[in-house]
Amino acid sequence: PAASVPLTSRVVPARNEEANLERCLRSLVIQQGVCFEILVVDDASTDRTRAIAESFTRIRECPFVGLNPFLVDVRLIDAPQPLPPGWTGKTNALVAAEAVAQGEWLLFTDADTEHFEGSLAAALAEAEQYQADLLSYSPEQHLTGVRQQLIMPLIFGELAVRYSPRRVSDPALPEAAANGQYLLARAIAHQQIGGFASVATELLEDVALARRYKQKGYKIRFRLGRGLVRTRMYSSWEELCTGWTKNLALLFPDARQLARRRSTEFCLLLLSLALSAIWTAQVSLRDAHAGFYPHWIPNLVGILLWLFTLSNFALFYARVARAHSPYWPSLLSLFGLPLFAALLRRSARAHEEGSVNWRGRAYATAGAGDRATASNAK
């Protein structure tokens, strides 16, 4: 039955991903409904990444997985070293995979993703249904640690406002965005826009790639991948800070202004809540001493204060809700606003100073929002 199904190439770039790669590959090899090959690209890893990938190249010997008629092959390839001048490590690895991929569809996915059973077939059917040349999911976020739970709903809520999936998916609008953790591309369209080589110097290669698709007249579909794919983006607070330092100023070119707005919002929300509570308590106490005789002006002021407070909280939580995070992290994310503002300022400063780091490599930047070039440092 698998012979009549178009082949899909699933590409997993991996640099020092020993903590994530096995979980990712286990979720990939059991997929059914679509013929697929898996290409793992080792990007000069210094940990057990390569050994883990090699163990999956023999996965057909496994009695359980070997019976999957849709799994064609698992291959390990090496990303060329050193990096071409100006290229980022990830795009270098992806271009290496593009050169050998045989599928009619190409799924580029990160090593920190976990794919739900049946997700590949569902994604391909969705792409065909909407005639999309590029389908991108924003994965469910697995959040660990208090600070990560406070700040991630804020960031993804802000991204959902800035890069509205509805507007991105509308061919008539210029907005373009994608999430590099899950990019399903029609191979012919991907080749015609120049593949990842066309955005090889971009630190934010997923958004840059989506812009090329729209500029060339190809259709994008972008949405939350709930029930299809999930990820744990960062395993520690230090890794989170490093990752968002690299990306925030590129995602939000007005990072410093946004930091000021969010700091002001935090102060305004807490101050208005405190004033409303204090005013209500004082009016209630005065009414009690006056024999419960109401004074309509103080009561009206109290009502207006609460309306102002609640409307501001409603606007804040409406934005956070767009991240579709779990209930408690979303509720408590108010207290992550100072952290979010600090990360925005840190990212803006790093890009203005001309250098960011990721995965053991230093990348030179020409300023927030501008094209970044990569050093060959390992």
C-alpha positions in Angstrom: 0.0 0.0 0.0 2.9 2.4 0.6 4.1 2.2 -3.0 1.4 4.5 -4.3 2.0 7.2 -1.7 4.3 10.1 -2.6 7.6 10.1 -0.8 8.3 12.7 1.9 11.8 13.5 3.1 12.1 14.4 6.7 15.2 16.4 7.5 16.5 16.8 11.1 19.5 19.1 11.5 21.3 18.2 14.8 24.2 19.9 16.6 24.9 18.6 20.1 21.3 17.3 20.5 22.0 14.1 22.5 19.3 15.2 25.0 16.6 15.5 22.3 17.4 13.5 19.2 16.4 10.0 20.3 12.9 11.2 21.4 12.5 13.0 18.1 13.5 10.1 15.9 11.4 7.6 17.9 8.4 9.8 17.1 9.3 9.9 13.4 10.0 6.3 12.6 6.6 5.1 13.7 4.6 7.4 11.4 2.3 5.7 8.9 0.1 6.7 6.0 2.8 8.5 4.0 6.0 7.0 2.5 9.0 8.8 4.1 12.8 8.8 4.4 14.6 10.4 7.3 17.8 12.4 6.8 19.7 13.3 10.0 22.3 16.0 9.4 25.2 15.9 12.0 26.4 19.5 12.2 29.9 18.9 13.7 28.5 17.6 17.0 30.9 16.9 19.9 28.5 14.9 22.1 26.6 11.6 21.4 24.4 13.0 18.6 26.1 11.1 15.9 26.0 7.8 17.8 22.3 8.2 18.4 21.7 9.0 14.8 23.7 6.0 13.7 21.7 3.7 15.9 18.6 4.7 13.9 20.1 4.0 10.6 19.7 0.3 11.6 16.1 0.8 12.7 14.8 -1.5 10.0 16.3 -4.4 12.0 13.9 -3.6 14.8 11.1 -6.2 14.7 8.5 -3.5 15.5 9.6 -0.6 13.3 10.8 -2.9 10.6 7.2 -3.9 9.9 6.3 -0.2 9.0 5.9 -0.3 5.2 5.9 3.5 5.0 9.5 3.9 6.4 11.8 3.8 3.4 15.2 4.7 4.9 17.0 6.5 7.7 20.3 8.1 6.6 22.9 10.1 8.4 24.8 12.8 6.5 27.5 15.3 7.6 27.1 19.0 7.2 30.1 20.4 5.3 32.8 22.0 7.4 33.9 24.8 7.7 30.8 26.9 7.1 30.7 28.8 3.8 31.5 32.5 4.4 28.5 34.2 6.0 26.4 31.1 6.4 24.7 30.0 9.6 25.2 26.5 10.9 21.6 25.4 10.6 21.1 26.6 7.0 24.4 24.9 6.0 23.1 21.6 7.4 19.7 22.0 5.7 21.3 22.8 2.3 23.3 19.6 2.6 20.1 17.6 3.2 18.4 19.3 0.3 21.1 18.0 -2.1 20.3 14.4 -1.4 16.6 14.4 -0.4 14.4 12.4 -2.8 10.9 13.3 -1.6 8.1 15.2 -3.4 7.6 16.9 -0.1 10.3 18.0 2.4 9.7 18.3 6.1 12.3 20.3 7.9 12.0 19.7 11.7 14.2 20.4 14.6 15.7 17.7 16.9 13.8 19.1 19.9 10.4 18.3 18.4 8.2 15.3 19.1 5.7 14.3 16.5 2.4 12.8 17.4 1.2 9.6 15.8 -0.3 10.2 12.4 0.9 13.8 12.2 2.8 13.5 9.0 -0.2 12.1 7.1 -2.4 14.8 8.6 0.0 17.6 7.7 0.4 16.4 4.1 -3.4 16.1 3.7 -3.8 19.6 5.1 -1.2 21.0 2.7 -3.0 19.4 -0.2 -6.4 20.5 1.0 -5.4 24.2 1.3 -3.1 24.0 -1.8 -0.2 25.2 0.4 3.3 25.2 -0.9 4.7 25.7 2.6 2.9 24.5 5.7 4.3 25.5 9.0 3.1 24.6 12.5 4.0 26.4 15.7 4.4 23.4 18.0 2.9 23.0 21.4 5.4 24.2 24.0 6.5 21.9 26.8 7.4 24.4 29.6 9.7 23.5 32.5 10.9 25.8 35.3 9.1 28.8 36.8 10.8 31.5 34.8 10.2 29.6 31.5 6.5 29.2 32.4 6.3 32.9 33.1 7.9 34.2 30.0 7.1 31.8 27.1 3.4 32.5 27.0 4.2 36.2 26.8 6.6 35.7 23.9 4.4 33.5 21.9 1.4 35.6 22.5 3.3 38.6 21.3 4.4 36.7 18.2 0.8 35.6 17.5 -0.2 39.3 17.4 2.8 40.4 15.4 2.7 37.5 13.0 -1.0 36.7 12.8 -1.5 33.1 11.4 -4.7 34.3 9.7 -2.9 37.1 7.9 0.2 35.0 7.1 -2.0 32.4 5.5 -3.9 34.9 3.4 -2.2 35.1 -0.1 -3.6 38.6 -0.6 -1.6 40.0 2.3 2.1 40.6 2.4 2.7 39.3 5.9 4.9 36.2 6.0 6.2 34.0 8.8 6.9 30.4 9.6 8.3 28.3 12.5 11.5 26.5 11.7 10.6 23.6 14.0 8.1 22.4 11.5 8.3 23.3 7.8 6.6 21.1 5.2 7.5 22.3 1.8 6.5 21.2 -1.7 9.9 20.1 -3.2 9.3 21.8 -6.6 8.3 25.1 -5.0 11.2 24.9 -2.6 13.7 24.4 -5.4 12.2 27.3 -7.4 12.6 29.8 -4.6 16.2 28.8 -4.1 15.9 26.6 -1.0 17.7 27.4 2.2 20.7 28.6 0.2 18.7 31.7 -0.6 18.5 32.6 3.1 21.8 31.0 4.3 23.1 34.2 5.9 19.9 34.9 7.8 19.8 34.2 11.6 16.0 34.0 11.3 16.0 31.7 8.4 12.4 30.4 8.8 10.8 33.9 8.6 13.1 34.8 5.7 12.2 31.6 3.9 8.5 32.3 4.3 9.0 35.8 2.9 10.6 34.4 -0.2 7.7 32.0 -0.7 5.2 34.8 -0.6 7.3 37.1 -2.7 7.5 34.4 -5.4 3.7 33.9 -5.4 3.6 30.6 -3.5 1.0 29.9 -0.8 1.8 29.6 2.9 -0.4 28.0 5.6 0.7 28.8 9.2 -1.0 27.8 12.4 -0.6 26.3 15.9 0.2 22.6 15.6 -1.8 21.5 18.7 -2.2 17.7 18.7 0.4 17.2 15.9 3.8 18.3 17.2 5.3 19.6 20.5 8.6 20.8 21.6 10.8 21.7 24.6 12.7 24.5 23.1 15.1 25.2 25.9 16.4 22.8 28.7 17.6 25.6 31.0 17.2 29.3 31.7 20.7 30.0 30.3 19.8 28.3 27.0 16.5 30.2 26.9 18.3 33.6 27.4 20.9 32.8 24.7 18.2 31.6 22.2 15.9 34.6 22.6 18.8 37.0 22.7 19.6 35.8 19.2 16.0 36.0 18.0 14.0 38.7 19.7 15.5 41.7 18.1 15.0 40.1 14.7 11.4 39.1 15.4 10.7 42.5 16.9 12.8 45.3 15.2 11.2 47.7 17.7 12.5 45.6 20.7 13.5 48.6 22.9 10.2 50.3 22.4 8.3 47.1 23.0 10.3 46.6 26.2 9.3 50.0 27.4 5.6 49.3 26.6 5.6 46.0 28.4 7.4 47.5 31.5 4.8 50.3 31.5 2.0 47.8 31.1 3.3 45.8 34.1 3.4 48.9 36.3 0.0 50.1 35.1 -1.7 46.7 35.8 -0.4 46.4 39.3 -1.0 50.1 40.1 -4.5 50.2 38.8 -5.3 46.9 40.7 -3.9 48.3 43.9 -5.7 51.7 43.6 -9.0 50.0 42.8 -8.7 47.7 45.8 -7.7 50.5 48.2 -10.4 52.8 47.0 -13.1 50.1 47.4 -11.8 49.3 50.9 -11.9 53.0 51.9 -15.4 53.6 50.5 -16.7 50.4 52.2 -15.2 51.4 55.5 -16.6 55.0 55.3 -20.1 53.6 54.4 -19.9 51.3 57.4 -19.2 54.2 59.8 -21.9 56.3 58.2 -24.6 53.7 58.8 -24.3 52.3 55.3 -25.6 55.5 53.8 -24.2 55.4 50.2 -22.3 58.3 48.7 -22.8 57.9 44.9 -19.8 59.9 43.8 -17.2 57.8 45.6 -19.0 54.7 44.5 -19.0 55.8 40.9 -15.3 56.6 41.0 -14.7 53.1 42.4 -16.8 51.5 39.6 -14.8 53.5 36.9 -11.5 52.4 38.5 -12.5 48.8 38.4 -13.7 49.1 34.8 -10.4 50.6 33.8 -8.4 47.9 35.7 -10.4 45.0 34.4 -10.4 46.2 30.8 -6.6 46.5 30.9 -6.3 43.0 32.4 -8.7 41.7 29.7 -6.5 43.2 26.9 -3.4 41.7 28.5 -4.8 38.2 28.9 -6.4 38.2 25.4 -2.9 38.7 24.0 -1.4 35.9 26.2 -4.3 33.6 25.3 -3.2 33.6 21.7 -0.2 31.5 22.7 -2.5 28.7 23.8 -0.3 27.9 26.8 -1.6 25.9 29.8 -3.8 27.7 32.2 -1.5 28.4 35.1 1.5 29.7 33.1 -0.9 31.9 31.2 -2.5 33.3 34.4 0.8 34.0 36.1 2.6 35.3 33.0 1.8 38.9 34.3 4.8 38.5 36.6 7.0 37.5 33.6 6.6 41.0 32.0 9.7 42.4 33.6 11.7 39.4 32.4 10.3 39.7 28.9 11.3 43.4 28.8 14.8 42.6 30.1 15.2 39.9 27.4 14.1 42.4 24.7 16.6 44.9 25.8 19.3 42.3 26.1 18.6 41.1 22.5 18.6 44.7 21.1 21.9 45.4 22.9 23.6 42.3 21.6 22.5 43.0 18.0 23.6 46.6 18.3 27.0 45.5 19.6 27.3 43.2 16.6 27.5 39.7 17.9 25.2 36.9 19.2 26.0 33.3 20.1 24.2 30.0 19.5 25.2 26.4 19.7 28.9 27.2 20.3 29.1 29.5 17.3 29.4 33.3 17.2 27.4 35.2 14.6 28.1 38.8 13.6 25.1 41.0 13.2 24.6 44.3 11.3 21.9 45.5 13.7 18.5 44.4 14.7 16.4 43.4 11.8 19.3 43.5 9.3 20.9 40.6 7.6 23.3 38.7 9.8 26.5 37.0 8.8 28.1 34.1 10.5 31.7 33.5 11.5 33.2 30.1 11.1 33.9 29.7 14.8 33.0 26.3 16.1 
